[in-house]
């Protein structure tokens, strides 16, 4: 991987981290506990609880990806960055642009 490609990947990672951080802030208001004394009907309350669980799952997924991006950002300057952790082959640059936190090539991921 060339230095230009590494710089592009780092910019992509930084952009994704910023985007995910903003999304977490947006989701925080939807994941607050639902107070039992809120004046909403029974069906509306059940709907609100269901929506909260969907937002909670989304929040967990975003936080996991954010942690992965932060971890991969720490090793972008290592010689192993962009190399499959299993077969030690180079991960295609286009694949890294889409999912920079990926540690396995497509072949190893399928196995």
C-alpha positions in Angstrom: 0.0 0.0 0.0 1.4 3.4 -1.0 1.6 6.4 1.4 -1.1 8.2 -0.7 -3.4 5.2 -0.3 -2.7 5.1 3.5 -3.4 8.9 3.7 -6.7 8.4 1.9 -7.7 5.5 4.2 -6.9 7.6 7.3 -9.1 10.4 5.9 -11.9 8.0 5.4 -11.5 6.6 8.9 -11.5 10.1 10.4 -14.6 11.0 8.4 -16.4 7.8 9.5 -15.5 8.4 13.2 -16.9 11.9 13.0 -20.1 10.7 11.3 -20.6 7.9 13.8 -20.0 10.2 16.7 -22.6 12.6 15.5 -25.1 9.7 15.0 -24.5 8.5 18.5 -25.4 12.0 19.8 -28.6 11.9 17.7 -29.6 8.5 19.0 -28.9 9.3 22.7 -32.3 11.2 23.0 -34.1 8.1 21.6 -32.4 5.7 24.0 -33.3 7.4 27.2 -35.5 5.4 29.5 -39.3 5.9 29.1 -40.7 7.3 32.3 -43.7 5.4 33.6 -45.5 8.6 34.5 -45.5 9.9 30.9 -49.1 10.6 29.8 -49.3 8.3 26.8 -51.7 5.5 26.1 -50.9 1.8 26.7 -50.4 1.1 23.0 -48.3 4.2 22.4 -46.2 3.2 25.4 -45.6 -0.3 24.0 -44.7 1.3 20.7 -42.3 3.6 22.4 -40.7 0.7 24.3 -40.3 -1.2 21.0 -38.8 1.8 19.2 -36.4 2.2 22.1 -35.1 -1.3 21.8 -34.5 -0.7 18.0 -32.6 2.4 18.8 -30.6 0.6 21.5 -29.6 -2.1 19.0 -28.6 0.6 16.5 -26.6 2.4 19.1 -24.7 -0.8 20.1 -23.9 -1.5 16.4 -22.6 2.1 15.9 -20.5 2.0 19.1 -19.0 -1.3 18.0 -18.0 0.0 14.6 -16.7 3.2 16.2 -14.5 1.2 18.6 -13.2 -0.9 15.6 -12.4 2.3 13.6 -10.5 3.8 16.6 -8.5 0.6 17.0 -7.6 0.4 13.3 -6.7 4.1 13.3 -4.0 3.3 15.9 -2.3 0.8 13.5 -2.6 2.5 10.2 1.1 3.3 10.2 2.1 -0.3 11.0 3.5 -2.4 8.2 0.7 -4.9 8.9 -2.0 -2.5 8.0 -3.9 -3.6 4.9 -2.6 -7.2 5.3 -5.0 -10.1 6.0 -4.5 -11.2 9.6 -5.0 -14.9 8.6 -3.4 -15.5 5.2 -1.0 -12.5 5.2 -2.1 -11.4 1.7 -2.8 -7.8 0.8 -6.4 -6.6 1.3 -7.5 -4.7 -1.9 -7.5 -1.0 -1.5 -11.1 -0.6 -2.7 -12.2 -3.0 0.0 -10.4 -1.0 2.6 -12.0 2.2 1.4 -15.5 0.6 2.1 -14.7 -1.1 5.4 -11.3 0.3 6.7 -11.7 -1.7 9.9 -11.7 -5.0 8.1 -8.8 -7.3 9.2 -9.4 -10.2 6.8 -9.4 -10.5 3.0 -12.6 -11.7 1.3 -11.4 -15.3 0.9 -10.5 -15.7 4.5 -13.8 -14.0 5.6 -15.7 -16.6 3.6 -14.0 -19.5 5.3 
